[in-house]
Amino acid sequence: MRSMLLRIVALLGYMFFLSSCAGLDVKLDTPKKSSVQGNRVIVFPFYDPFYKGRQIQGVGEPFATVFTNKLLAAGVSAELPKSREFSSLIMVDIEKACRYAADNGYTMLITGVVTEWIDGATNWSGTVDVAALSVKVYSSKTCELSASASGRENGTWFTFVNAPTTRFFEPLSQSIVNALLK
């Protein structure tokens, strides 16, 4: 009887574990017209997310930095803009960004929006951490959309350590870069 009870508890625990696992989903939203591989690319600061009507500042720029580093690790010549006229607080003006990229010798540019951000990173809060990013790749000469990709990652229902949502920067960036390079 006791062993049957232990098996039921173990089975329920296993089912709970599976239902609360983290998930990562990434997709190429538009077919690629050209690859970022072999091009000089500039990555503009990603637009900061909104949550419950308020902009969450300080997410887009570090996310863009990690994304740029993932491009570099994949062999893509990528940089962030040196000009402070571009910020994660305001949506990038595509015409202005294309002009800046073309004037500075970049053949492609990437813009992004952090579309979802929930940081419930308290122990046993029951709030699932979520980060979602959508990026667009443009030709700097024509300002034509070359590709777009998006991804979303969520944590588990229970966070056993105090792990902020910023932990999703690396895997989400890597997965989107991989989708763009396929």
Backbone as a chain_set.jsonl record, in Angstrom:
{"seq": "MRSMLLRIVALLGYMFFLSSCAGLDVKLDTPKKSSVQGNRVIVFPFYDPFYKGRQIQGVGEPFATVFTNKLLAAGVSAELPKSREFSSLIMVDIEKACRYAADNGYTMLITGVVTEWIDGATNWSGTVDVAALSVKVYSSKTCELSASASGRENGTWFTFVNAPTTRFFEPLSQSIVNALLK", "coords": {"N": [[0.823, -1.191, 0.0], [1.888, 1.241, 0.838], [3.985, 1.556, -1.023], [2.52, 1.843, -3.359], [1.283, 4.304, -2.905], [3.541, 5.941, -2.841], [4.354, 5.672, -5.505], [2.21, 6.876, -6.836], [2.405, 9.506, -5.86], [4.955, 10.126, -6.873], [4.417, 9.932, -9.624], [2.517, 11.99, -9.938], [4.131, 14.153, -9.192], [6.034, 14.072, -11.244], [4.38, 14.602, -13.466], [3.565, 17.202, -12.799], [6.033, 18.465, -12.92], [6.62, 18.22, -15.688], [4.537, 19.764, -16.754], [5.211, 22.273, -15.939], [7.517, 23.056, -17.164], [10.045, 25.007, -18.791], [9.781, 26.855, -21.872], [10.745, 27.379, -25.279], [10.23, 29.06, -28.202], [10.756, 29.716, -31.537], [10.557, 31.4, -34.657], [10.867, 31.944, -38.181], [9.515, 34.692, -39.539], [9.061, 35.94, -42.027], [9.945, 34.942, -45.314], [13.417, 34.734, -46.104], [14.997, 37.192, -48.038], [17.57, 37.848, -48.488], [20.692, 36.881, -47.045], [22.131, 37.579, -43.815], [24.637, 36.8, -43.454], [27.97, 37.396, -44.387], [27.605, 40.084, -44.759], [27.953, 43.479, -43.648], [26.641, 44.389, -40.676], [24.409, 46.39, -38.767], [23.058, 46.631, -35.575], [20.338, 47.977, -34.146], [19.316, 49.522, -31.01], [16.981, 47.531, -29.259], [13.499, 48.073, -29.002], [12.135, 48.981, -25.936], [10.069, 46.946, -23.786], [6.509, 46.908, -22.965], [4.465, 46.713, -20.098], [1.464, 46.179, -18.584], [0.631, 48.717, -19.438], [2.812, 50.367, -18.942], [6.067, 51.43, -19.844], [8.87, 49.371, -19.719], [11.887, 50.188, -18.846], [15.336, 49.834, -19.871], [15.68, 47.288, -20.876], [15.757, 46.748, -23.658], [18.254, 47.728, -24.792], [20.422, 46.185, -23.518], [19.559, 43.682, -24.391], [19.811, 43.91, -27.178], [22.57, 44.133, -27.303], [23.435, 41.585, -26.447], [22.295, 40.096, -28.516], [23.747, 41.098, -30.717], [26.283, 40.158, -30.011], [25.833, 37.416, -30.311], [25.451, 37.268, -33.06], [28.036, 38.014, -33.866], [29.475, 35.842, -32.819], [28.572, 33.917, -34.527], [29.905, 34.495, -36.796], [29.137, 36.731, -38.212], [29.62, 40.034, -39.271], [28.92, 42.361, -37.087], [27.636, 45.24, -35.398], [26.8, 47.654, -32.834], [25.102, 50.836, -32.999], [27.127, 53.778, -32.895], [26.218, 56.242, -32.364], [24.278, 58.186, -30.128], [21.768, 58.898, -30.786], [19.937, 56.969, -31.226], [17.785, 55.022, -29.351], [16.518, 52.734, -26.875], [14.181, 53.579, -25.867], [12.494, 54.761, -27.672], [10.743, 53.896, -30.651], [12.567, 52.721, -33.437], [13.088, 54.812, -36.187], [12.693, 53.783, -39.328], [13.509, 54.831, -41.86], [15.38, 56.788, -41.086], [17.195, 55.134, -39.756], [18.056, 53.502, -41.87], [19.344, 55.391, -43.463], [21.409, 56.184, -41.707], [22.76, 53.719, -41.453], [23.57, 53.2, -44.142], [25.159, 55.474, -44.638], [27.253, 54.955, -42.94], [28.527, 52.729, -43.902], [27.326, 50.196, -43.578], [25.738, 47.275, -44.763], [23.426, 45.995, -44.115], [20.72, 46.254, -41.751], [19.433, 45.734, -38.466], [16.496, 45.813, -36.632], [14.592, 45.736, -33.615], [11.963, 44.636, -31.401], [11.071, 44.259, -28.097], [8.619, 42.328, -27.393], [7.204, 41.173, -25.359], [7.401, 40.995, -21.848], [7.726, 39.701, -18.82], [8.621, 39.759, -15.612], [8.705, 37.796, -13.199], [10.386, 37.071, -11.135], [10.63, 35.912, -8.463], [11.159, 33.788, -5.692], [9.125, 30.968, -5.76], [6.897, 32.392, -6.656], [4.912, 31.819, -8.454], [4.377, 33.165, -10.732], [4.959, 33.166, -14.116], [7.969, 33.735, -15.789], [8.503, 35.619, -18.72], [9.812, 36.295, -21.917], [9.82, 37.914, -25.002], [10.751, 38.461, -28.364], [10.926, 40.306, -31.351], [12.426, 40.624, -34.452], [13.595, 42.551, -37.261], [15.09, 42.52, -40.435], [16.765, 44.637, -42.619], [17.721, 45.905, -45.848], [20.247, 48.256, -46.162], [20.586, 50.008, -48.283], [18.251, 50.028, -49.901], [16.249, 50.014, -48.056], [14.525, 47.951, -47.846], [12.61, 45.285, -46.534], [14.288, 42.425, -45.548], [14.158, 40.107, -44.045], [12.398, 38.621, -41.283], [12.092, 37.646, -37.888], [10.899, 35.95, -34.979], [10.641, 35.257, -31.478], [9.847, 33.504, -28.452], [10.21, 32.971, -25.019], [9.557, 31.172, -22.09], [9.569, 30.809, -18.543], [9.435, 28.524, -15.759], [6.652, 27.494, -13.717], [7.363, 27.619, -11.083], [10.005, 29.22, -9.619], [13.001, 28.26, -8.47], [15.271, 29.528, -7.725], [16.395, 32.888, -7.377], [16.051, 34.123, -10.237], [16.353, 36.362, -12.702], [14.406, 37.548, -15.545], [16.183, 38.318, -17.473], [17.825, 36.209, -17.972], [16.939, 34.986, -20.21], [17.926, 36.349, -22.391], [20.279, 35.335, -23.685], [19.668, 32.548, -24.696], [17.348, 33.067, -26.25], [18.185, 35.051, -28.052], [20.214, 33.607, -29.374], [18.698, 31.568, -30.605], [17.063, 33.025, -32.361], [18.99, 34.23, -34.004], [20.029, 31.891, -35.131], [17.763, 31.097, -36.622], [17.67, 33.167, -38.477], [19.992, 32.695, -39.883], [19.69, 30.268, -41.141]], "CA": [[0.0, 0.0, 0.0], [2.779, 2.396, 0.934], [4.709, 1.685, -2.287], [1.547, 2.352, -4.329], [1.133, 5.729, -2.598], [4.78, 6.591, -3.292], [4.315, 5.709, -6.965], [1.231, 7.9, -7.239], [3.007, 10.816, -5.558], [6.037, 10.335, -7.842], [3.797, 10.181, -10.92], [1.949, 13.346, -9.891], [5.267, 15.085, -9.195], [6.595, 14.067, -12.594], [3.424, 15.301, -14.328], [3.66, 18.616, -12.458], [7.306, 18.935, -13.462], [6.483, 18.36, -17.139], [3.61, 20.85, -17.094], [5.75, 23.574, -15.564], [8.818, 23.234, -17.805], [10.263, 26.19, -19.605], [9.607, 26.626, -23.296], [11.355, 28.321, -26.203], [9.641, 28.918, -29.53], [11.306, 30.719, -32.449], [10.177, 31.144, -36.046], [11.162, 32.925, -39.216], [8.194, 35.223, -39.872], [8.994, 36.179, -43.471], [11.049, 34.273, -46.011], [14.588, 35.588, -46.289], [15.334, 37.611, -49.397], [19.024, 37.76, -48.518], [21.258, 36.456, -45.761], [22.986, 38.534, -43.117], [25.99, 36.261, -43.561], [28.798, 38.061, -45.394], [27.278, 41.511, -44.804], [28.278, 44.298, -42.479], [25.317, 44.585, -40.088], [24.274, 47.221, -37.575], [21.9, 46.248, -34.763], [19.868, 49.128, -33.368], [18.748, 49.119, -29.719], [15.623, 47.004, -29.339], [12.498, 48.893, -28.33], [11.776, 48.467, -24.62], [8.718, 46.381, -23.715], [5.482, 47.506, -22.133], [3.738, 45.778, -19.253], [0.358, 46.86, -17.905], [0.579, 50.108, -19.859], [4.032, 51.12, -18.608], [7.275, 50.977, -20.532], [9.905, 48.845, -18.826], [13.14, 50.704, -19.401], [16.574, 49.132, -19.574], [15.658, 45.911, -21.367], [16.071, 46.692, -25.084], [19.674, 47.918, -25.13], [21.244, 45.002, -23.222], [19.1, 42.582, -25.249], [20.45, 44.135, -28.483], [23.996, 43.847, -27.135], [23.577, 40.124, -26.45], [21.964, 39.66, -29.88], [24.912, 41.452, -31.54], [27.353, 39.211, -29.671], [25.485, 36.118, -30.905], [25.769, 37.411, -34.486], [29.498, 37.975, -33.976], [29.904, 34.466, -32.561], [28.193, 33.128, -35.705], [30.731, 34.921, -37.915], [28.545, 37.889, -38.902], [30.204, 41.305, -38.874], [27.804, 43.124, -36.521], [27.968, 46.272, -34.406], [25.752, 48.554, -32.363], [25.413, 52.202, -33.452], [27.937, 54.596, -31.994], [25.442, 57.449, -32.11], [23.293, 58.097, -29.04], [20.469, 59.357, -31.269], [19.052, 55.813, -31.23], [17.575, 54.585, -27.978], [15.487, 51.712, -26.7], [12.976, 54.228, -25.346], [11.617, 55.128, -28.792], [10.797, 52.987, -31.799], [13.517, 53.164, -34.457], [12.556, 55.32, -37.449], [13.382, 52.947, -40.32], [14.171, 55.683, -42.861], [16.541, 57.39, -40.424], [18.131, 54.045, -39.487], [18.644, 53.1, -43.164], [20.272, 56.453, -43.841], [22.561, 56.071, -40.814], [23.49, 52.498, -41.82], [24.195, 53.382, -45.458], [26.204, 56.503, -44.505], [28.365, 54.425, -42.155], [29.097, 51.553, -44.552], [26.662, 48.932, -43.258], [24.886, 46.832, -45.867], [22.142, 45.56, -43.554], [20.437, 46.706, -40.398], [18.459, 44.946, -37.725], [15.759, 46.497, -35.569], [13.849, 44.758, -32.833], [11.017, 45.07, -30.374], [10.81, 43.291, -27.038], [7.155, 42.363, -27.459], [6.623, 40.684, -24.116], [8.382, 40.946, -20.772], [7.144, 39.525, -17.491], [9.7, 39.376, -14.718], [8.152, 37.337, -11.927], [11.544, 36.307, -10.645], [10.738, 35.733, -7.017], [11.042, 32.372, -5.352], [7.794, 30.411, -5.552], [5.881, 33.411, -6.901], [3.835, 31.285, -9.273], [4.305, 33.972, -11.946], [5.896, 32.655, -15.112], [8.784, 34.723, -16.486], [8.328, 35.542, -20.166], [10.484, 37.269, -22.771], [9.551, 37.69, -26.421], [11.478, 39.408, -29.2], [10.672, 40.276, -32.789], [13.451, 41.391, -35.157], [13.448, 42.729, -38.703], [16.354, 42.763, -41.131], [16.548, 45.488, -43.785], [18.854, 46.319, -46.671], [20.447, 49.681, -45.858], [20.511, 50.815, -49.508], [16.875, 50.149, -50.396], [15.363, 50.022, -46.894], [13.563, 46.881, -48.09], [12.635, 44.216, -45.543], [14.945, 41.221, -46.056], [13.713, 38.959, -43.249], [11.978, 38.913, -39.912], [11.984, 36.455, -37.051], [10.443, 36.253, -33.625], [10.755, 34.154, -30.544], [9.276, 33.697, -27.115], [10.669, 31.988, -24.043], [8.949, 31.324, -20.777], [10.166, 30.011, -17.476], [8.568, 27.54, -15.131], [5.695, 28.066, -12.759], [8.052, 27.871, -9.824], [11.412, 29.548, -9.765], [13.638, 27.818, -7.242], [16.307, 30.5, -7.406], [16.026, 34.224, -7.803], [16.626, 34.216, -11.579], [15.597, 37.359, -13.472], [14.051, 37.25, -16.922], [17.337, 38.582, -18.332], [18.466, 34.927, -18.306], [16.437, 34.586, -21.522], [18.618, 37.087, -23.445], [21.212, 34.465, -24.414], [19.071, 31.497, -25.531], [16.4, 33.62, -27.211], [18.996, 35.679, -29.094], [20.87, 32.543, -30.149], [17.705, 30.873, -31.425], [16.635, 33.914, -33.452], [20.14, 34.318, -34.916], [20.039, 30.628, -35.885], [16.667, 31.131, -37.588], [18.045, 34.103, -39.538], [21.132, 32.163, -40.645], [19.328, 29.013, -41.84]], "C": [[0.87, 1.26, 0.0], [3.536, 2.625, -0.383], [3.788, 2.211, -3.389], [1.352, 3.857, -4.133], [2.364, 6.51, -3.055], [4.812, 6.698, -4.813], [3.352, 6.78, -7.473], [1.791, 9.293, -7.004], [4.123, 11.124, -6.561], [5.48, 10.647, -9.222], [3.196, 11.585, -10.979], [3.056, 14.404, -9.915], [5.893, 15.197, -10.575], [5.686, 14.819, -13.559], [3.461, 16.806, -14.06], [4.935, 19.214, -13.038], [7.207, 19.171, -14.965], [5.583, 19.531, -17.519], [4.175, 22.218, -16.771], [7.104, 23.855, -16.197], [8.857, 24.495, -18.651], [10.079, 25.842, -21.078], [10.238, 27.726, -24.117], [10.794, 28.037, -27.584], [10.143, 30.056, -30.402], [10.874, 30.367, -33.861], [10.636, 32.291, -36.936], [9.811, 33.408, -39.724], [8.005, 35.486, -41.358], [10.156, 35.455, -44.131], [12.205, 35.25, -46.238], [14.784, 35.907, -47.764], [16.84, 37.584, -49.584], [19.525, 37.453, -47.114], [22.078, 37.577, -45.131], [24.441, 38.088, -43.184], [26.743, 36.974, -44.675], [28.506, 39.541, -45.544], [27.766, 42.203, -43.542], [26.941, 44.778, -41.92], [25.389, 45.511, -38.875], [22.976, 46.822, -36.879], [21.517, 47.438, -33.897], [19.278, 48.656, -32.045], [17.303, 48.653, -29.891], [14.693, 47.88, -28.498], [12.08, 48.221, -27.023], [10.326, 47.978, -24.585], [7.776, 47.219, -22.852], [4.825, 46.393, -21.329], [2.727, 46.568, -18.446], [0.374, 48.36, -18.176], [1.808, 50.946, -19.549], [5.225, 50.536, -19.346], [8.303, 50.542, -19.496], [11.249, 49.217, -19.424], [14.328, 49.828, -19.012], [16.611, 47.685, -20.027], [16.197, 45.835, -22.794], [17.545, 46.811, -25.43], [20.533, 46.72, -24.748], [20.847, 43.781, -24.063], [19.754, 42.695, -26.626], [21.948, 43.834, -28.418], [24.248, 42.334, -27.171], [23.314, 39.58, -27.856], [23.138, 39.922, -30.822], [26.065, 40.486, -31.274], [27.09, 37.824, -30.254], [25.74, 36.141, -32.413], [27.276, 37.313, -34.706], [30.024, 36.553, -33.793], [29.59, 33.552, -33.744], [28.969, 33.555, -36.945], [30.168, 36.071, -38.722], [29.217, 39.155, -38.374], [29.073, 42.226, -38.405], [28.291, 44.09, -35.454], [26.7, 46.976, -33.965], [26.087, 49.957, -32.856], [26.232, 52.954, -32.405], [27.202, 55.873, -31.597], [24.429, 57.215, -31.003], [21.917, 58.6, -29.493], [19.463, 58.212, -31.341], [18.986, 55.251, -29.816], [16.489, 53.518, -27.927], [14.177, 52.305, -26.191], [11.983, 54.612, -26.447], [11.833, 54.157, -29.952], [11.748, 53.574, -32.847], [12.757, 53.615, -35.706], [13.358, 54.626, -38.552], [14.125, 53.778, -41.368], [15.45, 56.29, -42.296], [17.619, 56.329, -40.175], [18.819, 53.582, -40.775], [19.68, 54.122, -43.62], [21.553, 56.357, -43.013], [23.414, 54.863, -41.212], [24.236, 52.669, -43.139], [25.349, 54.378, -45.376], [27.431, 55.985, -43.768], [28.893, 53.087, -42.675], [28.488, 50.209, -44.191], [25.761, 48.546, -44.427], [23.513, 46.37, -45.382], [21.977, 46.138, -42.157], [19.361, 45.839, -39.782], [17.827, 45.833, -36.66], [14.979, 45.424, -34.812], [12.939, 45.407, -31.814], [10.894, 43.939, -29.359], [9.296, 43.322, -26.85], [6.477, 41.887, -26.184], [7.714, 40.585, -23.063], [7.651, 40.86, -19.441], [8.251, 38.991, -16.608], [9.104, 39.043, -13.353], [9.192, 36.546, -11.172], [11.662, 36.324, -9.124], [10.52, 34.258, -6.727], [9.593, 32.0, -5.086], [6.681, 31.428, -5.78], [4.687, 32.861, -7.667], [3.632, 32.081, -10.548], [5.373, 33.481, -12.913], [6.64, 33.825, -15.756], [8.617, 34.521, -17.984], [9.154, 36.636, -20.829], [10.166, 36.907, -24.213], [10.199, 38.816, -27.214], [11.089, 39.203, -30.653], [11.719, 41.153, -33.456], [13.135, 41.453, -36.643], [14.806, 43.09, -39.278], [16.04, 43.535, -42.407], [17.849, 45.664, -44.555], [19.03, 47.81, -46.419], [20.3, 50.555, -47.097], [19.079, 51.066, -49.948], [15.848, 50.295, -49.274], [14.254, 48.98, -47.053], [13.731, 45.801, -47.023], [13.23, 42.956, -46.173], [14.5, 39.964, -45.325], [13.17, 39.463, -41.922], [11.822, 37.598, -39.173], [11.517, 36.874, -35.671], [10.583, 35.017, -32.762], [10.185, 34.529, -29.2], [9.806, 32.595, -26.219], [9.966, 32.258, -22.727], [9.603, 30.388, -19.785], [9.187, 28.991, -16.95], [7.634, 28.228, -14.153], [6.353, 28.37, -11.429], [9.517, 28.118, -10.105], [12.084, 29.218, -8.445], [14.788, 28.726, -6.822], [15.825, 31.852, -7.898], [16.707, 34.506, -9.135], [15.812, 35.203, -12.404], [15.377, 36.932, -14.919], [15.208, 37.524, -17.884], [18.082, 37.3, -18.694], [18.019, 34.425, -19.674], [17.146, 35.307, -22.667], [19.442, 36.146, -24.327], [20.501, 33.418, -25.275], [18.101, 32.035, -26.588], [17.139, 34.287, -28.363], [19.637, 34.631, -29.989], [19.888, 31.85, -31.087], [17.229, 31.731, -32.602], [17.759, 34.096, -34.467], [20.2, 33.049, -35.764], [18.956, 30.607, -36.952], [17.007, 32.054, -38.761], [19.158, 33.563, -40.426], [20.817, 30.879, -41.402], [19.137, 29.238, -43.307]], "O": [[0.617, 2.21, -0.74], [3.707, 3.769, -0.805], [4.237, 2.952, -4.263], [1.265, 4.599, -5.112], [2.243, 7.611, -3.593], [5.254, 7.713, -5.351], [3.653, 7.498, -8.426], [1.663, 10.166, -7.862], [4.227, 12.25, -7.046], [5.998, 11.519, -9.92], [3.359, 12.286, -11.977], [2.924, 15.43, -10.583], [6.24, 16.291, -11.02], [6.17, 15.592, -14.386], [3.396, 17.601, -14.998], [4.926, 20.32, -13.578], [7.658, 20.203, -15.463], [5.845, 20.216, -18.507], [3.676, 23.226, -17.272], [7.778, 24.806, -15.801], [7.839, 24.972, -19.151], [10.204, 24.684, -21.477], [10.264, 28.883, -23.697], [10.872, 26.912, -28.077], [9.979, 31.226, -30.056], [10.825, 29.194, -34.23], [10.772, 33.435, -36.502], [9.042, 32.624, -40.28], [6.916, 35.28, -41.893], [11.241, 35.37, -43.555], [11.996, 36.429, -46.525], [14.744, 35.024, -48.622], [17.337, 37.334, -50.682], [18.851, 37.736, -46.124], [22.645, 38.416, -45.831], [25.358, 38.887, -42.996], [26.221, 37.138, -45.778], [29.113, 40.196, -46.391], [27.962, 41.571, -42.504], [26.196, 45.485, -42.598], [26.311, 45.423, -38.064], [21.931, 46.693, -37.516], [22.277, 47.855, -33.024], [18.793, 47.529, -31.95], [16.508, 49.295, -30.578], [15.063, 48.358, -27.426], [11.718, 47.045, -27.006], [9.462, 48.527, -25.269], [8.199, 48.111, -22.117], [4.65, 45.276, -21.817], [3.076, 47.5, -17.721], [0.16, 49.17, -17.274], [1.834, 52.134, -19.87], [5.375, 49.319, -19.46], [8.57, 51.251, -18.526], [11.687, 48.615, -20.404], [14.324, 49.173, -17.97], [17.486, 46.929, -19.606], [17.002, 44.958, -23.107], [18.04, 46.069, -26.279], [21.317, 46.262, -25.578], [21.691, 42.953, -24.404], [20.201, 41.693, -27.183], [22.522, 43.331, -29.384], [25.164, 41.867, -27.848], [24.035, 38.7, -28.327], [23.485, 39.065, -31.635], [26.742, 40.048, -32.204], [28.028, 37.132, -30.648], [26.193, 35.147, -32.981], [27.737, 36.619, -35.612], [30.912, 36.114, -34.524], [30.256, 32.536, -33.944], [28.722, 33.037, -38.035], [30.667, 36.363, -39.809], [29.365, 39.324, -37.163], [28.356, 42.802, -39.223], [29.227, 43.802, -34.708], [25.665, 46.907, -34.629], [27.257, 50.245, -33.109], [26.047, 52.783, -31.2], [27.542, 56.504, -30.597], [23.794, 56.162, -30.948], [21.002, 58.716, -28.677], [18.266, 58.452, -31.5], [20.012, 55.035, -29.171], [15.651, 53.42, -28.824], [13.172, 51.6, -26.096], [10.789, 54.769, -26.192], [12.939, 53.672, -30.194], [11.73, 54.777, -33.108], [11.897, 52.897, -36.217], [14.56, 54.855, -38.691], [15.258, 53.452, -41.721], [16.485, 56.298, -42.963], [18.808, 56.59, -40.358], [20.018, 53.303, -40.777], [20.754, 53.763, -44.102], [22.654, 56.438, -43.558], [24.638, 54.963, -41.299], [25.412, 52.317, -43.236], [26.401, 54.157, -45.974], [28.529, 56.511, -43.945], [29.623, 52.391, -41.969], [29.088, 49.173, -44.477], [25.097, 49.402, -45.011], [22.551, 46.357, -46.149], [22.949, 46.465, -41.477], [18.502, 45.288, -40.47], [18.516, 46.507, -35.895], [14.745, 44.333, -35.331], [13.12, 46.56, -31.422], [10.64, 42.793, -29.729], [8.759, 44.235, -26.223], [5.3, 42.17, -25.961], [8.825, 40.141, -23.353], [7.035, 41.828, -18.994], [8.76, 37.893, -16.833], [9.013, 39.898, -12.473], [8.908, 35.477, -10.634], [12.695, 36.712, -8.579], [9.785, 33.572, -7.437], [8.916, 32.642, -4.284], [5.625, 31.332, -5.154], [3.576, 33.375, -7.545], [2.796, 31.712, -11.373], [6.549, 33.392, -12.562], [6.022, 34.786, -16.214], [8.591, 33.388, -18.465], [9.189, 37.771, -20.353], [10.233, 35.741, -24.6], [10.198, 39.972, -26.793], [10.943, 38.074, -31.121], [11.889, 42.309, -33.069], [12.508, 40.557, -37.208], [15.568, 43.858, -38.69], [15.166, 43.145, -43.18], [18.938, 45.582, -43.987], [18.053, 48.557, -46.458], [19.93, 51.724, -46.983], [18.727, 52.184, -50.324], [14.701, 50.663, -49.526], [13.179, 49.111, -46.468], [14.851, 45.448, -46.654], [12.746, 42.476, -47.198], [14.467, 38.88, -45.908], [13.45, 40.585, -41.5], [11.467, 36.574, -39.757], [11.718, 38.014, -35.25], [10.636, 33.889, -33.253], [10.057, 35.704, -28.856], [9.848, 31.428, -26.609], [9.801, 33.403, -22.307], [10.117, 29.326, -20.138], [8.219, 28.637, -17.624], [7.813, 29.397, -13.812], [5.936, 29.289, -10.725], [10.183, 27.312, -10.754], [11.777, 29.822, -7.417], [15.224, 28.683, -5.671], [14.939, 31.931, -8.749], [17.805, 35.06, -9.17], [14.677, 34.898, -12.771], [16.078, 36.065, -15.441], [15.209, 37.008, -19.001], [18.887, 37.299, -19.625], [18.651, 33.533, -20.24], [16.983, 34.91, -23.82], [19.321, 36.159, -25.552], [20.711, 33.398, -26.488], [18.043, 31.509, -27.699], [16.766, 34.113, -29.523], [19.609, 34.748, -31.214], [20.219, 31.578, -32.241], [17.019, 31.223, -33.703], [17.503, 34.112, -35.671], [20.398, 33.121, -36.977], [19.197, 30.151, -38.07], [16.669, 31.755, -39.906], [19.254, 33.935, -41.595], [21.617, 30.45, -42.233], [18.832, 28.298, -44.041]]}, "num_chains": 1, "name": "protein.A"}
